[in-house]
Amino acid sequence: MKKLLIFCVVMVCTVMGVSANEMPVDWKAQWIWQADDGPANSWVAFRKDLRIVKVPERVIANISADSKYWMWINGELAVFEGSVARGPRPAKPWKRKKEMWLDPPETKPSNSWYEEVDITAYLKPGENTIAVLVWYWGRETHKGTHVDSGKGGFVFQADFNGKKLISDKSWKVKADSAYALDSGETGEAIVQYNVKYDARKEMGDWTAPSFPDGDWKAATEKGIPPVAPWYNLEKNYVPALVNHGLKDYENYPESKFPFVSKGETITCELPFNKQITPYLEVECDAGLEIKITTDNRLNKISAFHTTKKGKQSFESFAWMNGHKITYEIPAGVKVLGLKYRWMSVGDINAGSFTCSDPFYERLWWMGRNTLFVCARDNFMDCPDRERACWIGDVADQASYLFYCMDDAGRKLLKKAIRITMAYSDAGVYGALGPLRLRELPTQSLQFVDQGVWQYYLNTGDEETLRYAYPFVRDYLNLWTMGADGLPNRDKRSMDSWNWSDWGEKETVDDKVILDALYYFALTSAKKIALELGENQDIAWFDERIQTLGMAFDATYWKGKYYSSNPKKFQDDRANALAILSGLARPHKYAAIVENVLIPNQFCSPHFEWMVEEAMCYAGYYADALKRMKDRYQLQVDRTWLSTLYEMFPQGGSYNHAWNAPNAILAKHVAGILPTQPAWSEYQIMPNLEHITSVKQVVPSVKGDIVVEINAADKCYGVKLVSPKGATAIVGIPKASITPTFIGVNGSMVWKNGTFVGGVEGVAWKGEDEKYLKLEVAPGFWKIYAEAK
């Protein structure tokens, strides 16, 4: 094979103060593949040898693959599962139709993602080999999570101090025939396939530098970006998945190997429900089939390994999820090892919650696991049966991802917002996409506050807020205001579904829910307009807000709750939204909570956290916690279960995105929430009720906020680590203690009703009926209050 000689020179890597690898990519590389396009579910290998005189200080490779890739450099794994499902935005206008996934790829021109990969650590002076395996999906589904290009492809470009290494016909290519094109049907809802691998057909150690590739063909050049069908390449701003490496199963440590299989199913336990790729090492005769799958009854992905003679290892690169992984290994096979690899969106331990009540601590843990197992290329409703990006589910996830996930989670929400808006059509941004424009008005309206606004409030990302605003405004303008003062949609989109929630049948008050969500969206869109200085729209928002506010009360208030038909509906969802949206005034809270939100448990988990949040806003914290316990008790008591069900008390998928009890525990029990964009100011206003201690770590955009609260009969203490750039307003709850003095870091600052100060960085913020309030600067603080 020809060698590429790259001479390294010293050069300045900044232009006008911007790092060179942050500048737009000047693509010279070719998209490469085998001569034919596709085929679907094909696995294609590439190799490239190069000589380097001196390794530069930093080498960034810009890479894209249709659809996924794995890369080895000098035989070492450098990237495990690179690239993401296609669809940053349409490359050209689409002629939308209801069942777009049935039309050929050329009718859906879409841009593609690329990513930056730092490959410096894998390079060495002298001979180097890059080996890449690309998996081309080549299909779409009615869930619309991926836009198929119709062609497999790979593009690679790296700058070695001014000398470019690019993918072109000098790269070698070979389809890996060990992977079967027909690997078994996985249904119509998910894009990925099973993996069926025949080790008798494998190419040997083809990722190794010494591998003889003389019989491999030259890669076929398919064009330089932005060539069709991949069009413009847009940088993937979501950080790469965290590779946790190959790990032993809980019940199969290294000490259990080797052993000889008896032909019985081997069940391997994971520490909790997570996305994994299974691995095995065996020694046996050729032609035996090993099946790998999970205990998850809704799992669609399995792996099949047909053995060669002798020792061998295999890892299935199509991820699956469950609590247990099952291996069906024929009798007589010597099992040398069984492991799994977990990939996660960011650090699962970034945020945490512990407290004195083990029920709520375990529920938090289950909610966190559910959030992570429903995140990968995008946020998903579930990781098994469809993996679809429903924006109502995303809005639920957004309610607590800022308390659980680090920057990777924040960026994944940014991606959901931008993709959703980019694929809008005729004023409609769909609740499901990017390929499918399925409108669920309730979810599209919910997304305005709980998706777009909350994203901005927690991140301060004005660029994304400005990008989303015109789409939000145009969508809200699709409604007209009727003579009764309530909103109407005379014509829905071609693919519209009037859905509000599952839950107990015949309890959903759709009209009240939709009108409340429209009001909620209007008020949040006005906040966005004010933030962006879009003052020309304020009068339009104000007029609709005022009109709808009066009409809603006049039409739906029945003395004790809101209802479109009081003989039929006393809906917990509708009445919770009346509180959350601001339609219900505080003097109505008690009636709503006591007549509807406490006795009626009709909703699915999609609305449950909103009902509990409404109860907290109304001041019914103990009742909210009781309701939470009633609803989740069965699941928390199941010791084998580590994620949360789609339905109450159980049912559907056992890992569904719209479970968000963590939001209530973080925002209302621990009482931690931002009051200014990007957590530049935040408050800690706890409502502990029966809980005597809480420790919360919030991985905010400013840095980790660590809050530890302990309450006893005559003393109350808060330990706080507050990051740079964040001012905290700390409340001492009067319900917990009637203090005679408050101290900070060993010095008294308040005594017998008077703030005396004396501690730098601490100021008095006054008091209300619930709290004594201190404003504290960034740093470490130990705040304590004592009664006589």
Solvent accessible surface area in square Angstrom, and as a share of the most:
residue,aa,sasa,rsa
1,M,74,0.33
2,K,173,0.73
3,K,103,0.44
4,L,55,0.27
5,L,83,0.41
6,I,2,0.01
7,F,109,0.46
8,C,28,0.17
9,V,85,0.49
10,V,144,0.83
11,M,97,0.43
12,V,119,0.68
13,C,70,0.42
14,T,75,0.44
15,V,76,0.44
16,M,189,0.84
17,G,73,0.70
18,V,58,0.33
19,S,35,0.23
20,A,50,0.39
21,N,39,0.20
22,E,114,0.51
23,M,79,0.35
24,P,118,0.74
25,V,33,0.19
26,D,88,0.46
27,W,32,0.11
28,K,101,0.43
29,A,0,0.00
30,Q,33,0.15
31,W,1,0.00
32,I,0,0.00
33,W,0,0.00
34,Q,34,0.15
35,A,76,0.59
36,D,104,0.54
37,D,67,0.35
38,G,3,0.03
39,P,60,0.38
40,A,44,0.34
41,N,2,0.01
42,S,4,0.02
43,W,7,0.02
44,V,0,0.00
45,A,0,0.00
46,F,0,0.00
47,R,1,0.01
48,K,8,0.03
49,D,13,0.07
50,L,0,0.00
51,R,102,0.37
52,I,1,0.00
53,V,90,0.52
54,K,129,0.55
55,V,33,0.19
56,P,8,0.05
57,E,174,0.78
58,R,132,0.48
59,V,0,0.00
60,I,18,0.09
61,A,0,0.00
62,N,20,0.10
63,I,0,0.00
64,S,2,0.01
65,A,5,0.04
66,D,1,0.01
67,S,0,0.00
68,K,8,0.03
69,Y,0,0.00
70,W,1,0.00
71,M,0,0.00
72,W,37,0.13
73,I,0,0.00
74,N,33,0.17
75,G,38,0.37
76,E,99,0.44
77,L,52,0.26
78,A,19,0.14
79,V,20,0.12
80,F,12,0.05
81,E,12,0.05
82,G,4,0.04
83,S,9,0.06
84,V,22,0.13
85,A,13,0.10
86,R,9,0.03
87,G,1,0.01
88,P,5,0.03
89,R,78,0.29
90,P,36,0.23
91,A,32,0.25
92,K,114,0.48
93,P,130,0.82
94,W,27,0.09
95,K,185,0.78
96,R,30,0.11
97,K,93,0.40
98,K,103,0.44
99,E,75,0.34
100,M,3,0.01
101,W,46,0.16
102,L,122,0.61
103,D,35,0.18
104,P,64,0.40
105,P,39,0.25
106,E,133,0.60
107,T,55,0.32
108,K,4,0.02
109,P,13,0.08
110,S,1,0.00
111,N,7,0.03
112,S,3,0.02
113,W,16,0.05
114,Y,18,0.07
115,E,25,0.11
116,E,53,0.24
117,V,22,0.12
118,D,70,0.36
119,I,0,0.00
120,T,26,0.15
121,A,96,0.75
122,Y,55,0.21
123,L,16,0.08
124,K,95,0.40
125,P,91,0.57
126,G,20,0.19
127,E,68,0.30
128,N,1,0.01
129,T,5,0.03
130,I,0,0.00
131,A,0,0.00
132,V,0,0.00
133,L,5,0.03
134,V,0,0.00
135,W,4,0.02
136,Y,6,0.02
137,W,3,0.01
138,G,18,0.17
139,R,47,0.17
140,E,28,0.13
141,T,6,0.04
142,H,55,0.24
143,K,25,0.10
144,G,0,0.00
145,T,17,0.10
146,H,1,0.00
147,V,0,0.00
148,D,11,0.06
149,S,7,0.05
150,G,29,0.28
151,K,65,0.28
152,G,0,0.00
153,G,0,0.00
154,F,0,0.00
155,V,0,0.00
156,F,0,0.00
157,Q,6,0.03
158,A,1,0.01
159,D,63,0.33
160,F,0,0.00
161,N,27,0.14
162,G,48,0.46
163,K,104,0.44
164,K,80,0.34
165,L,0,0.00
166,I,42,0.21
167,S,0,0.00
168,D,30,0.15
169,K,135,0.57
170,S,44,0.28
171,W,0,0.00
172,K,35,0.15
173,V,6,0.04
174,K,75,0.32
175,A,47,0.37
176,D,9,0.05
177,S,75,0.48
178,A,2,0.01
179,Y,18,0.07
180,A,34,0.27
181,L,97,0.48
182,D,119,0.61
183,S,3,0.02
184,G,32,0.31
185,E,132,0.59
186,T,6,0.04
187,G,27,0.26
188,E,139,0.62
189,A,18,0.14
190,I,2,0.01
191,V,3,0.02
192,Q,25,0.11
193,Y,25,0.10
194,N,12,0.06
195,V,1,0.01
196,K,73,0.31
197,Y,24,0.09
198,D,20,0.10
199,A,3,0.02
200,R,139,0.51
201,K,117,0.50
202,E,53,0.24
203,M,27,0.12
204,G,44,0.42
205,D,99,0.51
206,W,22,0.08
207,T,19,0.11
208,A,17,0.13
209,P,61,0.39
210,S,103,0.66
211,F,37,0.15
212,P,106,0.67
213,D,10,0.05
214,G,71,0.68
215,D,110,0.57
216,W,12,0.04
217,K,157,0.66
218,A,61,0.48
219,A,4,0.03
220,T,46,0.27
221,E,66,0.29
222,K,39,0.16
223,G,16,0.16
224,I,74,0.38
225,P,11,0.07
226,P,84,0.53
227,V,45,0.26
228,A,52,0.40
229,P,25,0.16
230,W,1,0.00
231,Y,39,0.15
232,N,78,0.40
233,L,20,0.10
234,E,35,0.16
235,K,87,0.37
236,N,17,0.09
237,Y,56,0.21
238,V,15,0.09
239,P,61,0.38
240,A,89,0.69
241,L,36,0.18
242,V,57,0.33
243,N,63,0.33
244,H,48,0.21
245,G,24,0.23
246,L,63,0.31
247,K,95,0.40
248,D,54,0.28
249,Y,3,0.01
250,E,108,0.49
251,N,44,0.22
252,Y,36,0.14
253,P,55,0.35
254,E,129,0.58
255,S,101,0.65
256,K,102,0.43
257,F,30,0.13
258,P,82,0.52
259,F,55,0.23
260,V,87,0.50
261,S,5,0.03
262,K,170,0.72
263,G,42,0.40
264,E,121,0.54
265,T,74,0.43
266,I,14,0.07
267,T,50,0.29
268,C,0,0.00
269,E,68,0.31
270,L,13,0.06
271,P,53,0.33
272,F,24,0.10
273,N,1,0.00
274,K,9,0.04
275,Q,5,0.02
276,I,1,0.00
277,T,0,0.00
278,P,0,0.00
279,Y,30,0.11
280,L,0,0.00
281,E,54,0.24
282,V,0,0.00
283,E,60,0.27
284,C,17,0.10
285,D,86,0.45
286,A,51,0.39
287,G,37,0.36
288,L,57,0.28
289,E,89,0.40
290,I,0,0.00
291,K,64,0.27
292,I,0,0.00
293,T,25,0.15
294,T,13,0.08
295,D,57,0.30
296,N,8,0.04
297,R,177,0.65
298,L,32,0.16
299,N,24,0.12
300,K,80,0.34
301,I,0,0.00
302,S,16,0.10
303,A,0,0.00
304,F,35,0.14
305,H,1,0.00
306,T,20,0.11
307,T,0,0.00
308,K,61,0.26
309,K,150,0.64
310,G,23,0.23
311,K,139,0.59
312,Q,16,0.07
313,S,63,0.41
314,F,11,0.05
315,E,23,0.10
316,S,0,0.00
317,F,25,0.10
318,A,1,0.01
319,W,13,0.04
320,M,0,0.00
321,N,1,0.00
322,G,0,0.00
323,H,12,0.05
324,K,73,0.31
325,I,0,0.00
326,T,21,0.12
327,Y,0,0.00
328,E,77,0.35
329,I,3,0.01
330,P,39,0.24
331,A,68,0.53
332,G,57,0.54
333,V,0,0.00
334,K,79,0.33
335,V,0,0.00
336,L,46,0.23
337,G,4,0.04
338,L,0,0.00
339,K,50,0.21
340,Y,10,0.04
341,R,22,0.08
342,W,27,0.09
343,M,5,0.02
344,S,5,0.03
345,V,3,0.02
346,G,6,0.05
347,D,65,0.34
348,I,7,0.04
349,N,104,0.53
350,A,15,0.12
351,G,1,0.01
352,S,43,0.28
353,F,5,0.02
354,T,62,0.36
355,C,15,0.09
356,S,53,0.34
357,D,21,0.11
358,P,104,0.66
359,F,16,0.07
360,Y,4,0.01
361,E,59,0.27
362,R,58,0.21
363,L,0,0.00
364,W,7,0.02
365,W,78,0.27
366,M,0,0.00
367,G,0,0.00
368,R,25,0.09
369,N,1,0.00
370,T,0,0.00
371,L,0,0.00
372,F,11,0.05
373,V,3,0.02
374,C,0,0.00
375,A,1,0.01
376,R,12,0.04
377,D,16,0.09
378,N,24,0.12
379,F,0,0.00
380,M,7,0.03
381,D,4,0.02
382,C,0,0.00
383,P,0,0.00
384,D,1,0.00
385,R,66,0.24
386,E,14,0.06
387,R,12,0.04
388,A,0,0.00
389,C,14,0.08
390,W,24,0.09
391,I,3,0.01
392,G,0,0.00
393,D,4,0.02
394,V,1,0.00
395,A,0,0.00
396,D,0,0.00
397,Q,0,0.00
398,A,1,0.01
399,S,12,0.08
400,Y,0,0.00
401,L,0,0.00
402,F,7,0.03
403,Y,6,0.02
404,C,0,0.00
405,M,0,0.00
406,D,38,0.20
407,D,55,0.28
408,A,5,0.04
409,G,0,0.00
410,R,22,0.08
411,K,53,0.23
412,L,2,0.01
413,L,0,0.00
414,K,28,0.12
415,K,7,0.03
416,A,5,0.04
417,I,0,0.00
418,R,36,0.13
419,I,22,0.11
420,T,15,0.09
421,M,0,0.00
422,A,18,0.14
423,Y,6,0.02
424,S,32,0.20
425,D,47,0.24
426,A,89,0.69
427,G,25,0.24
428,V,6,0.03
429,Y,0,0.00
430,G,6,0.05
431,A,0,0.00
432,L,2,0.01
433,G,16,0.15
434,P,12,0.08
435,L,0,0.00
436,R,20,0.07
437,L,18,0.09
438,R,52,0.19
439,E,0,0.00
440,L,2,0.01
441,P,1,0.01
442,T,6,0.04
443,Q,4,0.02
444,S,0,0.00
445,L,1,0.01
446,Q,7,0.03
447,F,0,0.00
448,V,1,0.00
449,D,11,0.06
450,Q,11,0.05
451,G,0,0.00
452,V,2,0.01
453,W,23,0.08
454,Q,43,0.19
455,Y,8,0.03
456,Y,12,0.05
457,L,27,0.14
458,N,7,0.04
459,T,19,0.11
460,G,29,0.28
461,D,30,0.15
462,E,77,0.35
463,E,123,0.55
464,T,1,0.00
465,L,1,0.00
466,R,105,0.38
467,Y,49,0.19
468,A,0,0.00
469,Y,3,0.01
470,P,50,0.31
471,F,55,0.23
472,V,0,0.00
473,R,67,0.25
474,D,66,0.34
475,Y,0,0.00
476,L,0,0.00
477,N,88,0.45
478,L,60,0.30
479,W,2,0.01
480,T,69,0.40
481,M,52,0.23
482,G,20,0.19
483,A,123,0.95
484,D,91,0.47
485,G,7,0.06
486,L,6,0.03
487,P,3,0.02
488,N,59,0.30
489,R,31,0.11
490,D,126,0.65
491,K,174,0.74
492,R,71,0.26
493,S,23,0.15
494,M,108,0.48
495,D,4,0.02
496,S,38,0.25
497,W,80,0.28
498,N,92,0.47
499,W,17,0.06
500,S,4,0.03
501,D,10,0.05
502,W,106,0.37
503,G,32,0.31
504,E,96,0.43
505,K,177,0.75
506,E,130,0.59
507,T,15,0.09
508,V,29,0.17
509,D,1,0.01
510,D,52,0.27
511,K,80,0.34
512,V,0,0.00
513,I,0,0.00
514,L,21,0.11
515,D,1,0.00
516,A,0,0.00
517,L,3,0.01
518,Y,0,0.00
519,Y,15,0.06
520,F,25,0.10
521,A,1,0.00
522,L,0,0.00
523,T,32,0.19
524,S,1,0.01
525,A,0,0.00
526,K,51,0.22
527,K,81,0.34
528,I,0,0.00
529,A,0,0.00
530,L,96,0.48
531,E,74,0.33
532,L,15,0.07
533,G,44,0.42
534,E,37,0.17
535,N,103,0.53
536,Q,123,0.55
537,D,18,0.10
538,I,26,0.13
539,A,77,0.59
540,W,73,0.25
541,F,0,0.00
542,D,56,0.29
543,E,119,0.53
544,R,30,0.11
545,I,28,0.14
546,Q,118,0.53
547,T,45,0.26
548,L,0,0.00
549,G,20,0.20
550,M,125,0.56
551,A,11,0.09
552,F,1,0.00
553,D,48,0.25
554,A,90,0.70
555,T,57,0.33
556,Y,5,0.02
557,W,59,0.21
558,K,82,0.35
559,G,48,0.46
560,K,115,0.49
561,Y,34,0.13
562,Y,0,0.00
563,S,0,0.00
564,S,49,0.32
565,N,63,0.32
566,P,54,0.34
567,K,199,0.84
568,K,106,0.45
569,F,26,0.11
570,Q,55,0.24
571,D,0,0.00
572,D,0,0.00
573,R,0,0.00
574,A,0,0.00
575,N,0,0.00
576,A,0,0.00
577,L,0,0.00
578,A,0,0.00
579,I,7,0.03
580,L,23,0.11
581,S,9,0.06
582,G,29,0.28
583,L,9,0.04
584,A,2,0.01
585,R,125,0.46
586,P,93,0.59
587,H,148,0.66
588,K,20,0.08
589,Y,39,0.15
590,A,47,0.37
591,A,28,0.22
592,I,0,0.00
593,V,0,0.00
594,E,97,0.43
595,N,57,0.29
596,V,0,0.00
597,L,0,0.00
598,I,66,0.34
599,P,78,0.49
600,N,22,0.11
601,Q,59,0.26
602,F,41,0.17
603,C,2,0.01
604,S,2,0.01
605,P,0,0.00
606,H,4,0.02
607,F,4,0.02
608,E,1,0.01
609,W,6,0.02
610,M,1,0.00
611,V,0,0.00
612,E,0,0.00
613,E,9,0.04
614,A,0,0.00
615,M,1,0.00
616,C,3,0.02
617,Y,114,0.43
618,A,19,0.15
619,G,45,0.44
620,Y,43,0.16
621,Y,31,0.12
622,A,54,0.42
623,D,45,0.23
624,A,1,0.00
625,L,4,0.02
626,K,126,0.53
627,R,6,0.02
628,M,0,0.00
629,K,71,0.30
630,D,72,0.37
631,R,24,0.09
632,Y,2,0.01
633,Q,64,0.28
634,L,68,0.34
635,Q,0,0.00
636,V,11,0.06
637,D,85,0.44
638,R,67,0.25
639,T,123,0.72
640,W,122,0.43
641,L,1,0.01
642,S,3,0.02
643,T,0,0.00
644,L,0,0.00
645,Y,20,0.08
646,E,8,0.03
647,M,49,0.22
648,F,36,0.15
649,P,75,0.47
650,Q,80,0.36
651,G,23,0.22
652,G,27,0.26
653,S,0,0.00
654,Y,22,0.08
655,N,0,0.00
656,H,5,0.02
657,A,0,0.00
658,W,8,0.03
659,N,0,0.00
660,A,0,0.00
661,P,1,0.01
662,N,0,0.00
663,A,0,0.00
664,I,0,0.00
665,L,0,0.00
666,A,0,0.00
667,K,36,0.15
668,H,10,0.05
669,V,2,0.01
670,A,0,0.00
671,G,1,0.01
672,I,0,0.00
673,L,42,0.21
674,P,10,0.06
675,T,48,0.28
676,Q,87,0.39
677,P,35,0.22
678,A,17,0.13
679,W,2,0.01
680,S,45,0.29
681,E,46,0.21
682,Y,0,0.00
683,Q,45,0.20
684,I,0,0.00
685,M,18,0.08
686,P,1,0.01
687,N,19,0.10
688,L,8,0.04
689,E,88,0.40
690,H,107,0.48
691,I,3,0.01
692,T,72,0.42
693,S,33,0.21
694,V,2,0.01
695,K,83,0.35
696,Q,0,0.00
697,V,26,0.15
698,V,0,0.00
699,P,6,0.04
700,S,7,0.05
701,V,58,0.34
702,K,67,0.29
703,G,28,0.27
704,D,77,0.40
705,I,0,0.00
706,V,37,0.21
707,V,0,0.00
708,E,55,0.24
709,I,0,0.00
710,N,71,0.36
711,A,24,0.18
712,A,56,0.44
713,D,136,0.70
714,K,122,0.52
715,C,60,0.36
716,Y,3,0.01
717,G,19,0.18
718,V,1,0.01
719,K,85,0.36
720,L,0,0.00
721,V,64,0.37
722,S,4,0.03
723,P,18,0.11
724,K,180,0.76
725,G,42,0.41
726,A,0,0.00
727,T,41,0.24
728,A,0,0.00
729,I,13,0.07
730,V,0,0.00
731,G,0,0.00
732,I,1,0.00
733,P,9,0.05
734,K,69,0.29
735,A,109,0.85
736,S,40,0.26
737,I,8,0.04
738,T,112,0.65
739,P,14,0.09
740,T,30,0.17
741,F,57,0.24
742,I,0,0.00
743,G,0,0.00
744,V,0,0.00
745,N,72,0.37
746,G,65,0.62
747,S,50,0.32
748,M,86,0.38
749,V,0,0.00
750,W,14,0.05
751,K,98,0.42
752,N,102,0.53
753,G,50,0.48
754,T,80,0.46
755,F,59,0.24
756,V,82,0.47
757,G,14,0.13
758,G,84,0.81
759,V,26,0.15
760,E,167,0.75
761,G,32,0.31
762,V,16,0.09
763,A,43,0.33
764,W,79,0.28
765,K,97,0.41
766,G,21,0.20
767,E,95,0.43
768,D,52,0.27
769,E,144,0.65
770,K,76,0.32
771,Y,13,0.05
772,L,7,0.04
773,K,45,0.19
774,L,0,0.00
775,E,50,0.22
776,V,1,0.00
777,A,36,0.28
778,P,55,0.35
779,G,30,0.29
780,F,115,0.48
781,W,18,0.06
782,K,97,0.41
783,I,1,0.00
784,Y,57,0.22
785,A,0,0.00
786,E,71,0.32
787,A,28,0.21
788,K,187,0.79
